[in-house]
Amino acid sequence: MSNVYNLYCDESCHLENDGINVMVLGALWCPDEKRKEIFERIREIKADHGFGNDFEIKWNKVSRSYVDLYLDLVNYFFDDDDMHFRALVIPDKSALDHKKFDQDHDTFYYKMYFDLIKVILNPEYAFNIYIDIKDTRSQDKVNKLLEVLRNNHYDFNKKIIRKVQQVHSHEVGTLQIADLLTGAISYLHRGLSGNKGKEVLIERIKRRSGYALNHSTLYKENKFNLFVWQPRIIE
């Protein structure tokens, strides 16, 4: 068994004032020693459907005409014991009261990232964490996330979390799978409809995971773990 794991993290609707209430953070992880094998299989699946390796898998690209490609990718994720996924859902950003908890939205964001990843991290292993470059603040987010995770895990010797690094999703197949699964959870929890391809894909994820996807799974669920976050109530 590998002693080093890679985490590929994605986010959906994470901005405070984007007009969308639901926020989702997602992480796919696998052994580092299996990384190349997984990358190659994703490339092969793309090729089987007539797409080159430069075709980026994205939830926003899912449509009826591409659905067979995406179904094969979802099936591959569930068939491969080396890949695991966890998503954290904040159902209603508009209900957050940051002042009551003496925080701003950025602080809340990093708390949620910690809640997403803490279930995955294990002091017996080392982890490389990769996040998608989304905006000009990406490097600031990398630095802050690394600080938060190490402090919360007392990882002062840097043995558990080796690095947090920003990457381009179009270059990393596993990050693209993370985007796909995170996007599916976001679409479902936002109550969206009308895209037949996306609806078919969500139904496949439900069937393969064995979950309805609208409630938290068991805490120790290891393949497709879902946590629907609820705020603490302070009188």
C-alpha positions as CSV (number, residue, x, y, z in Angstrom):
1,M,0.0,0.0,0.0
2,S,1.2,3.5,-0.9
3,N,2.4,5.8,1.9
4,V,1.7,8.9,-0.2
5,Y,-1.7,10.0,-1.4
6,N,-2.6,12.8,-3.8
7,L,-5.8,14.9,-3.2
8,Y,-7.3,16.8,-6.1
9,C,-9.7,19.5,-4.9
10,D,-12.4,21.5,-6.7
11,E,-15.1,23.9,-5.7
12,S,-18.4,25.1,-7.0
13,C,-20.2,28.4,-6.2
14,H,-17.8,29.2,-3.4
15,L,-17.9,33.0,-3.7
16,E,-19.9,34.9,-1.1
17,N,-21.9,37.2,-3.4
18,D,-22.3,35.1,-6.6
19,G,-26.1,35.0,-6.3
20,I,-26.1,31.2,-5.8
21,N,-27.0,29.9,-2.3
22,V,-25.4,26.4,-2.5
23,M,-21.6,26.0,-2.1
24,V,-19.8,22.7,-2.7
25,L,-16.2,21.6,-2.1
26,G,-15.0,18.3,-3.5
27,A,-11.9,16.2,-3.2
28,L,-10.8,13.1,-5.1
29,W,-7.9,11.1,-3.7
30,C,-5.7,8.2,-4.8
31,P,-2.3,6.7,-4.1
32,D,0.5,8.6,-5.7
33,E,1.9,5.4,-7.2
34,K,-1.4,4.8,-9.1
35,R,-1.4,8.4,-10.5
36,K,0.1,7.6,-13.9
37,E,-2.1,4.5,-14.4
38,I,-5.2,6.5,-13.7
39,F,-4.1,9.3,-16.0
40,E,-3.5,6.8,-18.8
41,R,-6.9,5.1,-18.3
42,I,-8.7,8.5,-18.5
43,R,-6.8,9.3,-21.7
44,E,-7.9,5.9,-23.1
45,I,-11.6,6.6,-22.3
46,K,-11.4,9.9,-24.0
47,A,-9.8,8.3,-27.1
48,D,-12.5,5.6,-27.1
49,H,-15.0,8.3,-27.7
50,G,-13.0,10.2,-30.3
51,F,-11.5,12.9,-28.0
52,G,-7.9,13.8,-27.7
53,N,-6.1,14.1,-24.3
54,D,-6.4,17.9,-24.6
55,F,-10.2,17.6,-24.3
56,E,-11.0,18.8,-20.8
57,I,-13.6,16.9,-18.8
58,K,-15.8,19.5,-17.1
59,W,-19.2,19.4,-15.5
60,N,-20.2,22.5,-17.5
61,K,-19.6,20.5,-20.7
62,V,-21.9,17.7,-19.9
63,S,-24.7,17.4,-22.4
64,R,-26.8,14.7,-24.1
65,S,-24.4,14.4,-27.0
66,Y,-21.4,13.8,-24.6
67,V,-23.2,11.7,-22.1
68,D,-21.7,8.3,-23.1
69,L,-18.2,9.6,-22.5
70,Y,-19.1,11.0,-19.1
71,L,-21.0,7.8,-18.1
72,D,-17.8,5.8,-18.9
73,L,-15.8,8.1,-16.7
74,V,-18.2,7.8,-13.8
75,N,-18.2,4.0,-14.1
76,Y,-14.4,4.0,-14.2
77,F,-14.3,6.0,-11.0
78,F,-16.6,3.5,-9.2
79,D,-14.9,0.5,-10.7
80,D,-11.4,1.6,-9.6
81,D,-10.7,0.8,-6.0
82,D,-7.8,3.3,-5.9
83,M,-10.0,6.4,-6.3
84,H,-12.2,7.9,-3.6
85,F,-14.3,11.1,-3.4
86,R,-15.7,13.3,-0.7
87,A,-17.9,16.4,-1.1
88,L,-19.0,19.0,1.5
89,V,-22.2,20.9,0.8
90,I,-23.2,24.2,2.3
91,P,-27.0,24.3,1.5
92,D,-27.6,28.0,1.9
93,K,-24.8,30.6,2.0
94,S,-27.4,33.4,2.4
95,A,-28.3,32.0,5.9
96,L,-24.7,32.3,7.1
97,D,-24.1,34.8,9.9
98,H,-20.4,35.4,9.8
99,K,-20.5,38.3,12.3
100,K,-21.9,36.1,15.0
101,F,-18.9,33.8,14.6
102,D,-16.4,36.7,14.4
103,Q,-15.3,35.7,10.9
104,D,-15.5,36.8,7.3
105,H,-16.4,34.6,4.3
106,D,-12.7,33.8,3.5
107,T,-12.2,32.4,7.1
108,F,-15.4,30.4,6.7
109,Y,-14.1,29.1,3.3
110,Y,-10.9,27.7,4.9
111,K,-12.9,26.2,7.8
112,M,-15.0,24.3,5.3
113,Y,-11.9,23.2,3.4
114,F,-10.6,21.8,6.6
115,D,-13.9,20.0,7.3
116,L,-13.7,18.5,3.8
117,I,-10.2,17.2,4.1
118,K,-9.9,16.3,7.8
119,V,-11.8,13.0,7.3
120,I,-9.3,12.0,4.5
121,L,-6.0,12.8,6.2
122,N,-4.3,10.1,8.2
123,P,-1.1,10.7,10.3
124,E,0.3,7.4,9.0
125,Y,0.4,8.7,5.5
126,A,1.7,11.7,3.6
127,F,-0.5,13.8,1.3
128,N,0.1,16.1,-1.7
129,I,-2.9,18.4,-2.2
130,Y,-3.6,20.0,-5.6
131,I,-6.2,22.7,-6.2
132,D,-7.4,24.2,-9.5
133,I,-6.2,27.6,-10.5
134,K,-9.4,29.7,-10.7
135,D,-8.5,33.3,-10.1
136,T,-5.7,35.7,-9.3
137,R,-5.9,34.9,-5.6
138,S,-5.1,31.3,-6.1
139,Q,-1.6,31.5,-4.6
140,D,-2.9,33.3,-1.5
141,K,-5.5,30.5,-1.1
142,V,-2.8,27.9,-1.4
143,N,-0.6,29.5,1.3
144,K,-3.5,30.0,3.7
145,L,-4.9,26.5,3.2
146,L,-1.5,24.9,3.8
147,E,-1.2,26.9,7.0
148,V,-4.7,26.0,8.2
149,L,-4.3,22.3,7.5
150,R,-0.9,22.0,9.1
151,N,-1.9,23.9,12.2
152,N,-5.1,21.9,12.7
153,H,-3.3,18.6,12.3
154,Y,-0.3,19.7,14.5
155,D,1.8,18.9,11.4
156,F,4.7,21.1,12.4
157,N,7.2,18.7,11.0
158,K,5.5,18.8,7.6
159,K,5.2,15.0,7.4
160,I,1.5,14.6,6.8
161,I,0.8,17.5,4.4
162,R,3.8,17.6,2.1
163,K,2.5,20.4,-0.1
164,V,-0.5,22.3,-1.4
165,Q,0.0,23.2,-5.0
166,Q,-2.1,24.9,-7.6
167,V,-2.4,23.2,-11.0
168,H,-4.3,23.7,-14.3
169,S,-7.2,21.3,-14.4
170,H,-6.9,20.8,-18.2
171,E,-3.5,19.2,-17.5
172,V,-4.6,16.8,-14.7
173,G,-7.2,14.1,-15.5
174,T,-8.0,13.3,-11.9
175,L,-8.8,16.9,-11.1
176,Q,-11.2,16.8,-14.0
177,I,-13.0,13.9,-12.5
178,A,-13.2,15.8,-9.2
179,D,-14.7,18.7,-11.2
180,L,-17.3,16.3,-12.7
181,L,-18.4,14.8,-9.4
182,T,-18.4,18.1,-7.5
183,G,-20.5,19.7,-10.3
184,A,-23.0,16.8,-10.1
185,I,-23.5,17.3,-6.4
186,S,-23.8,21.1,-6.9
187,Y,-26.4,20.7,-9.7
188,L,-28.5,18.3,-7.5
189,H,-28.4,20.4,-4.4
190,R,-29.2,23.6,-6.3
191,G,-32.4,21.9,-7.5
192,L,-31.5,22.4,-11.2
193,S,-33.1,20.6,-14.1
194,G,-33.4,20.7,-17.9
195,N,-30.1,19.2,-18.9
196,K,-30.9,15.6,-19.8
197,G,-27.2,14.6,-20.0
198,K,-26.5,15.9,-16.5
199,E,-29.6,14.3,-15.1
200,V,-28.6,10.9,-16.6
201,L,-25.2,11.3,-15.0
202,I,-26.6,12.1,-11.6
203,E,-28.8,9.1,-11.7
204,R,-25.8,6.9,-12.6
205,I,-23.8,8.4,-9.6
206,K,-26.8,7.6,-7.3
207,R,-27.0,4.0,-8.5
208,R,-23.3,3.3,-8.4
209,S,-22.8,5.0,-5.0
210,G,-26.0,3.6,-3.4
211,Y,-26.9,7.0,-2.1
212,A,-29.7,9.5,-2.9
213,L,-27.0,12.2,-2.6
214,N,-29.2,14.7,-0.8
215,H,-28.2,13.7,2.7
216,S,-24.8,13.0,4.5
217,T,-23.4,9.5,4.1
218,L,-21.9,7.7,7.0
219,Y,-18.8,9.4,8.4
220,K,-16.5,6.5,7.4
221,E,-17.9,6.0,3.9
222,N,-14.7,5.5,1.9
223,K,-15.7,5.5,-1.8
224,F,-18.2,8.3,-2.2
225,N,-18.5,10.3,1.0
226,L,-20.9,13.2,1.3
227,F,-21.3,15.7,4.1
228,V,-24.2,18.2,4.1
229,W,-23.1,20.9,6.5
230,Q,-25.4,22.6,8.9
231,P,-24.5,25.8,11.0
232,R,-24.2,25.7,14.7
233,I,-27.0,27.5,16.5
234,I,-25.9,30.1,19.0
235,E,-28.6,31.5,21.2
